[in-house]
Amino acid sequence: MTMPLPVKPITLLAVILGYFLLAKVSIYCFAPDEKLCIYLFASGAGLAAILKGGYRFAPAIFIPALVLALWQGHSVSVAALIALSSTLSACLGARLLCSCPRFSLSLSHLSEFLRLIVLGGVVAGIPDALVNTGIFYFYHSVDSKHIALIGLHWWLGHILGIIIITPMLLVWSGSGHDNRHSARIIETGLVIVLSILAGLSVFLHWFGDASSYLLFLLVSWAAVRSGSRVTTLVLTILCLQGLVSLTERNVWLPEHYNDWVELDFLFLMLALSLVGMALSCYITQLQQAMRELAEQGLFLKTLLNTMPDKVWVKSPDGVYLHCNARFEALYGAKEEAILGKTDFDFVTPELANFFSA
């Protein structure tokens, strides 16, 4: 975990409002009776707040969660238990991630993103899902034959919030991340516009039915060409469009999946996120490795050129591969004119054979 951010009132207020709005959107989309919400995307905002600001931001999660639970009509004790569960889940996820010495908030490596999913989402989401499922079972007379499915939905909804919201907040609030999108402004704008149009077609059928495979193509394009920031933005846009589709109850999956439409949407977003972030992290690592290799090559060349001795490198066939400035003076030619040639191009055959002996 990085050094905690200064806890300013405006910062706390922003976190409280952000958490509250995300939770309210989740309830609006997935809790028609405003009682049972199986997808709480605010979990991602809560984990990001703790990771960036430390445990001092825990009240900024507890307060809006408590207010929201009271707004839903829960008793004070039940509302407090729900809010405490959400807060502890975020703190547990942050604790598990910070215990990993190689975890970085930049998410520039695929291993960091996978740790975020497994520790911050999969593991830390289990207690929250168990607590909330138990609350609804004992206080809202939920049918026992549905309780396992409700717990599964709640757990997966928590994971989706971690995968969609947390990376976006961490990547866009961080510094030193890849800025591929800034060098390709027109292309970045194009992929965002096309992602919006594709989402409207796949989820809302504005332009006829389209295959969800189109979404994978656009997410991959954003990941490879524009970097993690644009990738998280595209994923968030697609997720919001999917939420609108579910809110209006438009059926965009095959007929035999209608009873599982919310769960299918969740798995679709999980797959899109994994593909997009995996590609983006891979390209970022590749570019970083290429930069480091170039820096090492420049250092080696500078070192050789400052040496007082003549230094050269030949292939087994006698072709010059490298030489320093002192060696250039021997043949009276620049390195560019020497590389790719042999001694026979500069001296007599007798002398060239002597050098090759």
CORZILIN-V795317 format. One record per residue. N is the residue number from 0. OMEGA is omega in radians with two decimals (NA if undefined). BURIAL is # if it has 16 or more other ideal C-beta (glycine too) atoms within 10 Angstrom, else .. D_LAST is the distance of its C-alpha to the last C-alpha in Angstrom with 1 decimal. Layout:
N&OMEGA&BURIAL&D_LAST ; N&OMEGA&BURIAL&D_LAST
//
This chain:
0&3.13&#&60.9 ; 1&3.09&.&60.4 ; 2&-3.08&.&62.8 ; 3&3.08&.&66.3 ; 4&3.06&.&67.4 ; 5&-3.10&.&70.5 ; 6&3.09&.&73.5 ; 7&3.14&.&75.3 ; 8&-3.12&.&78.5 ; 9&3.11&.&77.0 ; 10&3.10&#&74.0 ; 11&-3.14&#&76.2 ; 12&3.13&.&78.5 ; 13&3.12&.&75.6 ; 14&3.14&#&74.4 ; 15&-3.12&#&77.9 ; 16&3.13&.&78.6 ; 17&3.12&#&75.2 ; 18&-3.10&#&75.8 ; 19&-3.11&#&79.4 ; 20&3.11&.&78.6 ; 21&3.12&#&75.9 ; 22&3.14&#&78.3 ; 23&3.08&.&81.1 ; 24&3.13&#&79.0 ; 25&-3.13&#&78.1 ; 26&-3.14&#&81.8 ; 27&-3.08&.&82.8 ; 28&-2.93&#&80.4 ; 29&3.10&#&80.7 ; 30&-3.11&.&84.0 ; 31&3.13&.&86.8 ; 32&-3.13&.&89.4 ; 33&3.08&.&87.6 ; 34&-3.04&.&87.6 ; 35&3.12&#&84.7 ; 36&-3.05&#&81.3 ; 37&3.10&#&78.5 ; 38&-3.13&#&75.7 ; 39&-3.06&#&75.6 ; 40&3.09&#&72.7 ; 41&3.10&#&73.6 ; 42&3.11&#&71.8 ; 43&3.11&#&68.5 ; 44&3.12&#&70.0 ; 45&3.13&#&71.2 ; 46&3.12&#&67.9 ; 47&3.14&#&66.1 ; 48&3.14&#&68.7 ; 49&-3.14&#&68.3 ; 50&-3.10&#&64.5 ; 51&-3.01&#&64.5 ; 52&-3.13&#&67.6 ; 53&-3.07&#&68.0 ; 54&3.09&.&71.0 ; 55&3.10&.&73.3 ; 56&3.12&#&73.3 ; 57&3.09&#&75.0 ; 58&3.13&.&78.4 ; 59&3.03&#&77.1 ; 60&-3.09&#&76.7 ; 61&-3.05&#&79.8 ; 62&-3.14&#&82.2 ; 63&3.10&#&81.5 ; 64&3.11&#&81.3 ; 65&-3.14&#&84.6 ; 66&-3.13&.&86.3 ; 67&3.13&#&85.0 ; 68&3.07&#&86.3 ; 69&3.12&#&89.7 ; 70&3.13&.&89.7 ; 71&3.09&#&89.3 ; 72&3.11&.&92.5 ; 73&3.03&#&91.2 ; 74&-3.10&.&93.1 ; 75&-3.10&.&91.8 ; 76&3.13&.&90.6 ; 77&3.12&#&88.7 ; 78&3.12&#&87.3 ; 79&3.13&#&86.1 ; 80&3.09&#&84.5 ; 81&-3.13&#&82.7 ; 82&3.13&#&81.4 ; 83&3.12&#&80.4 ; 84&3.13&#&78.5 ; 85&-3.12&#&76.5 ; 86&-3.13&#&75.8 ; 87&3.10&#&74.7 ; 88&3.10&#&72.5 ; 89&3.14&#&70.6 ; 90&3.12&#&70.3 ; 91&3.11&#&69.1 ; 92&3.12&#&66.4 ; 93&3.13&#&65.2 ; 94&-3.14&#&65.3 ; 95&-3.13&#&63.3 ; 96&-3.12&#&60.6 ; 97&3.09&#&60.5 ; 98&3.09&.&59.9 ; 99&-3.07&.&56.6 ; 100&-3.08&.&54.0 ; 101&3.14&.&51.7 ; 102&3.12&#&54.5 ; 103&-3.13&.&54.5 ; 104&3.13&#&57.2 ; 105&-3.11&#&54.6 ; 106&-3.12&#&54.2 ; 107&3.10&#&50.7 ; 108&-3.12&#&49.4 ; 109&-3.14&#&50.7 ; 110&3.12&.&51.4 ; 111&3.12&#&53.7 ; 112&3.12&#&55.7 ; 113&3.07&.&56.0 ; 114&3.11&#&57.3 ; 115&3.14&#&59.8 ; 116&-3.01&#&61.1 ; 117&-3.06&.&61.3 ; 118&-3.10&#&62.5 ; 119&-3.10&#&64.4 ; 120&-3.02&#&65.8 ; 121&-3.06&#&65.9 ; 122&-3.08&.&66.7 ; 123&-3.14&#&68.6 ; 124&-3.10&#&70.7 ; 125&-3.14&.&72.2 ; 126&-3.14&.&74.7 ; 127&3.13&#&75.8 ; 128&-3.13&#&76.3 ; 129&-3.12&.&78.3 ; 130&-3.08&#&80.5 ; 131&3.07&#&81.4 ; 132&3.09&#&81.9 ; 133&3.12&.&84.2 ; 134&-3.11&#&86.1 ; 135&3.12&#&86.8 ; 136&-3.06&#&87.7 ; 137&-3.03&.&90.3 ; 138&-3.07&.&91.6 ; 139&3.03&.&91.5 ; 140&3.08&.&92.4 ; 141&3.13&#&89.3 ; 142&-3.07&.&89.6 ; 143&-3.13&.&87.8 ; 144&3.12&.&86.2 ; 145&-3.00&.&84.3 ; 146&3.13&.&83.3 ; 147&3.13&.&80.0 ; 148&3.10&.&79.1 ; 149&3.10&#&80.1 ; 150&3.10&#&78.0 ; 151&3.12&.&75.0 ; 152&-3.10&#&75.5 ; 153&3.14&#&75.9 ; 154&3.13&#&72.7 ; 155&3.08&#&70.7 ; 156&3.06&#&72.3 ; 157&3.13&#&71.2 ; 158&-3.14&#&67.6 ; 159&3.09&#&67.8 ; 160&3.12&#&68.9 ; 161&-3.06&#&66.0 ; 162&-3.07&#&63.5 ; 163&-2.97&#&65.0 ; 164&-3.06&#&66.5 ; 165&3.12&#&64.4 ; 166&3.14&#&61.0 ; 167&-3.13&#&62.5 ; 168&-3.13&#&64.2 ; 169&-3.07&#&61.2 ; 170&-3.08&#&58.6 ; 171&3.12&.&60.8 ; 172&-3.12&.&62.0 ; 173&3.11&#&58.6 ; 174&3.09&.&56.1 ; 175&3.12&.&52.3 ; 176&-3.11&#&52.4 ; 177&-3.10&#&50.5 ; 178&-3.13&.&52.0 ; 179&-3.09&#&50.6 ; 180&-3.12&#&54.2 ; 181&3.13&.&54.5 ; 182&-3.12&.&51.7 ; 183&-3.02&.&53.3 ; 184&-3.10&.&57.0 ; 185&3.14&.&58.1 ; 186&3.12&#&56.3 ; 187&3.08&#&57.7 ; 188&3.14&.&61.2 ; 189&-3.11&.&60.8 ; 190&3.09&#&59.8 ; 191&3.13&#&62.7 ; 192&3.13&.&65.2 ; 193&3.10&#&64.0 ; 194&3.10&#&64.2 ; 195&-3.14&#&67.8 ; 196&3.12&.&68.7 ; 197&3.10&#&67.1 ; 198&3.10&#&69.0 ; 199&3.14&#&72.2 ; 200&-3.09&#&71.6 ; 201&-3.02&#&70.6 ; 202&-3.01&#&73.1 ; 203&3.06&.&75.9 ; 204&3.14&.&75.7 ; 205&-3.08&.&76.1 ; 206&-3.08&.&74.1 ; 207&-3.13&.&74.8 ; 208&3.09&.&73.1 ; 209&-3.12&#&69.4 ; 210&3.10&.&67.1 ; 211&3.09&#&65.8 ; 212&3.10&.&62.3 ; 213&3.12&#&62.4 ; 214&3.11&#&62.6 ; 215&3.12&.&59.4 ; 216&-3.10&.&57.6 ; 217&3.09&#&58.8 ; 218&3.10&#&58.1 ; 219&3.09&#&54.6 ; 220&3.14&#&54.2 ; 221&-3.10&#&55.5 ; 222&-3.05&#&53.3 ; 223&-2.99&.&50.0 ; 224&-2.99&#&50.8 ; 225&3.05&#&53.1 ; 226&-3.00&#&52.6 ; 227&-3.09&#&54.8 ; 228&3.13&#&57.6 ; 229&3.12&#&58.4 ; 230&3.12&#&58.0 ; 231&3.10&#&60.6 ; 232&3.12&#&62.8 ; 233&3.13&#&62.6 ; 234&3.13&#&63.4 ; 235&3.11&.&66.4 ; 236&-3.14&.&67.7 ; 237&3.13&#&67.5 ; 238&3.12&#&69.1 ; 239&3.11&#&72.0 ; 240&3.08&#&72.5 ; 241&3.10&#&72.7 ; 242&3.09&#&75.2 ; 243&3.12&.&77.4 ; 244&-3.13&#&77.2 ; 245&3.12&#&78.4 ; 246&3.12&.&81.1 ; 247&-3.14&.&82.5 ; 248&2.99&.&82.0 ; 249&-3.12&.&80.2 ; 250&-3.14&.&78.8 ; 251&3.04&#&75.1 ; 252&-3.14&.&74.1 ; 253&-3.01&.&75.2 ; 254&-3.06&.&78.8 ; 255&3.07&.&78.3 ; 256&-3.01&.&76.5 ; 257&-3.11&.&79.4 ; 258&-3.11&.&80.6 ; 259&-3.00&.&77.2 ; 260&-3.13&#&76.3 ; 261&-3.13&#&75.8 ; 262&3.09&#&73.5 ; 263&3.10&#&71.6 ; 264&3.13&#&71.1 ; 265&-3.13&#&69.8 ; 266&3.08&.&67.2 ; 267&-3.14&#&66.1 ; 268&3.06&#&65.6 ; 269&-3.12&#&63.7 ; 270&3.12&.&61.3 ; 271&-3.13&#&60.9 ; 272&-3.14&#&60.2 ; 273&3.14&#&57.6 ; 274&-3.09&#&55.7 ; 275&-3.10&#&55.9 ; 276&3.10&#&55.0 ; 277&3.11&.&52.2 ; 278&-3.12&#&50.5 ; 279&3.12&#&51.1 ; 280&3.14&#&49.7 ; 281&3.14&.&46.6 ; 282&3.12&#&45.9 ; 283&3.10&#&46.5 ; 284&3.14&.&44.2 ; 285&3.13&.&41.5 ; 286&3.10&.&41.9 ; 287&3.11&.&41.9 ; 288&3.12&.&38.6 ; 289&3.09&.&37.1 ; 290&3.12&.&38.4 ; 291&3.11&.&37.0 ; 292&3.11&.&33.6 ; 293&3.11&.&33.7 ; 294&3.10&.&34.9 ; 295&3.09&.&32.1 ; 296&3.11&.&29.5 ; 297&3.11&.&31.2 ; 298&-3.14&.&31.3 ; 299&3.14&.&27.6 ; 300&3.11&.&26.8 ; 301&3.13&.&29.3 ; 302&-3.12&.&27.9 ; 303&-3.11&#&24.3 ; 304&3.12&.&25.8 ; 305&3.12&.&27.9 ; 306&-3.12&.&25.1 ; 307&-3.12&.&24.4 ; 308&3.05&.&20.6 ; 309&-3.10&.&18.1 ; 310&3.08&.&17.5 ; 311&3.12&#&15.7 ; 312&3.13&.&15.2 ; 313&2.99&.&13.1 ; 314&3.09&.&14.0 ; 315&3.13&.&12.0 ; 316&3.11&.&11.9 ; 317&3.14&.&10.4 ; 318&-3.13&.&14.0 ; 319&3.12&#&15.3 ; 320&-3.14&.&18.1 ; 321&3.03&.&19.3 ; 322&3.14&#&19.1 ; 323&-3.06&#&21.7 ; 324&3.13&.&23.8 ; 325&3.13&#&22.0 ; 326&3.10&#&18.8 ; 327&-3.13&#&21.1 ; 328&-3.14&.&22.1 ; 329&-3.12&.&18.6 ; 330&3.14&#&18.7 ; 331&-3.14&.&22.5 ; 332&3.10&.&23.0 ; 333&-3.11&.&24.5 ; 334&-3.13&#&22.8 ; 335&-3.13&.&24.7 ; 336&-3.11&.&23.1 ; 337&-3.07&#&19.5 ; 338&3.14&.&19.8 ; 339&-3.14&.&19.2 ; 340&3.13&.&17.0 ; 341&3.12&#&13.3 ; 342&-3.12&#&11.6 ; 343&3.12&.&13.0 ; 344&-3.05&.&16.4 ; 345&-3.08&#&16.3 ; 346&3.14&.&14.5 ; 347&3.14&.&14.2 ; 348&3.14&.&12.0 ; 349&-3.13&.&10.6 ; 350&3.12&.&9.8 ; 351&3.11&#&8.6 ; 352&3.11&.&6.1 ; 353&3.12&.&5.2 ; 354&-3.09&.&5.6 ; 355&-3.07&.&3.8 ; 356&NA&.&0.0
//
